[in-house]
Amino acid sequence: MKFNEYLSVLVYKLVLVINLINGKMLNERDKNAQIVDVIAVEGKSAQLPCPMSAPLSEVSMLFFFKSAHGGIPLYSVDVRDKNSQQRPKHWSAPEVFGSRANFSIDNKPESLVIKDIKRHDQGVYRCRIDFRTSQTQSYTYNLSVIILPESPVVLDRWGRQLNSTKIGPVQEGEDIILSCRVVGGRPQPTVRWLINGLPVDDQYEHNSGDVIENRLLWPQIQRNDLNSIFTCQASNTKLVEPKETSFVLDMHCKLS
């Protein structure tokens, strides 16, 4: 290993040790710091803003920590060599974010952008900015990860899954009985029925495991119900469109 590379590794390890010590000292201070709630959807992106109160030339180091990892940084930006013509050195712990994370200095406010959010990314994070001359700056975030439910599955009155996009054909005057089941989701999703885009039933129950079910009874269908669209919709966030499954009603009408 070349001397310069060896020296860089040695310096980095020294920085880690210093941060472990500083992290313990700052933890008590951070307990009283305001925690900002950040909500993200699994598989989407999230941003942890870490605005700098001074120009980049006044910054020495920037670190991100996660409470579950103690005082060990999981992301860092090294700006100590202010005379260098190169851009700041970014490092991301491969066992945490790896290439999924990148700190954007150009955007305002400056933020850690995390792509392809995983459910285990949920937790409390802290950003710390060490300036060359001014006081250290710190921000704390509670990142909550929403896990979307699976797409709704619809069963007929006999418990058979509907695999086509059509209900029936059924006889005019019959009752429509459908059960919509949705598995998973954090937080628990709401499950409702819509007919032609209008909500008609939002009463659901929690069955065994993580199954939510809404049972629809639509009595005595009339000929003007022909080609009506029955939609089961599941949602646990406004950040993305609901999961839904739709069917068109086919009917045998009575002779006039």
Disulfide bonds with the S-S distance in Angstrom:
Cys50-Cys127 1.78
Cys180-Cys232 1.73
